[in-house]
Amino acid sequence: MRKWNFSAGPAAIPEEVLKEAQSEMLEWQSSGMSVMEMSHRSSQYIDIANKASQDLTDLLKIPNNYQVLFLQGGATLQFSMVPMNFGFKGVADYVLSGSWSKKAINEASKIVDVNVVCSSESSNFNNVPKESSWKRSENAAYLHYVANETIQGNALHIPPTTNAPLITDMSSVILSEPIDISKFSMIYAGAQKNIGPAGLTICIIKNEFLKTASIDLPGMLQYSKHADADSMFNTPPTFAWYLSGKVFAWLKGKGGLDSIGKINRLKAKKLYDFIDNSEFYTNPINRENRSIMNIPFLLKNSELNAEFLHDAENAGLLNLKGHRSVGGMRASIYNATPIEAVDALINFMGDFQSKHG
Ligand SMILES: Cc1ncc(COP(=O)(O)O)c(C=O)c1O
């Protein structure tokens, strides 16, 4: 029996999508084979890939002067590919607002001079420092930030203003609400949260910026090679791309990002309101930086953590354990997690509180 899954990633995938994929598992549309068994160069697969790319473009309203790439290596490889491709000219500016920005900075520091414009590390990343306090470089090659820190559950909801090309890791927030793509030179995201299965990474890069990328790198590490080959420089993760296409079609069917964005805000508000009104649970993040996708919470009495998780699992609520580096709990409520799941979680938290409060 399927249960409510609050995993941070790989995360819940809409049941309708899984059922549809199940029905096509043995044979895709009278092709005599499964999608997994198709050549990525076949016209059948190219149609699947193009439709997915078009649906993603429609959902995010990606202007036509951007490339949409379907790559591998996760967001983690982008931590290195970004400075390799775009950082060879001087200093790169980075915002340090959580564990993922820290990893991005560590990787970039091996390749380029990094200027950390601000850091909230001394306050356990419970906020994103105000832009007015950032110490930017004069001529940064780019400014990088993580829009939503999945582990700490903080977010910068409005993209910063900058003269430097703006690059963001949107792994845990992409497709959760409308965004203005034109503000960015590059957006990247691992798929395994709001997009589809692990193994696929989406990069959206402005043509003008892509033209400045290094061509002095191994082919697999050059964004321009991937763009020139329509993301088929080598064999792409065909099944993940196909399944992600189904998620995009599902999202379009739900009314797109305006409509899912409203639902996501409502889900997050319900859970934050419940936590804020309770004496038993707390959320450590500054209000204006609270994530709408990953909501960490602490029990007043941490000795009850194991019992909370055990009882939650028995109640059909899975993967609520916080990341090992921060402890406590975390509910990841991506697009595929319906409001019923959040209601079920709140009911459970209320019952647990009455039992132990
Ligand atoms: C914001 C963010 N960036 C990067 C990563 C790393 O992604 P991957 O495991 O796909 O390399 C994650 C994974 O959870 C993430 O949440």
The ligand as a Gaussian input file, in Angstrom:
#p B3LYP/6-31G(d) Opt

LIG

0 1
 C       19.690000      22.117000      -3.218000
 C       20.448000      20.887000      -3.605000
 N       21.565000      21.013000      -4.348000
 C       22.278000      19.934000      -4.722000
 C       21.901000      18.663000      -4.361000
 C       22.726000      17.497000      -4.812000
 O       22.045000      16.871000      -5.817000
 P       22.523000      15.528000      -6.507000
 O       22.478000      14.461000      -5.471000
 O       21.518000      15.357000      -7.589000
 O       23.891000      15.748000      -7.030000
 C       20.741000      18.476000      -3.591000
 C       20.311000      17.111000      -3.216000
 O       19.446000      16.880000      -2.448000
 C       20.010000      19.619000      -3.201000
 O       18.894000      19.495000      -2.461000

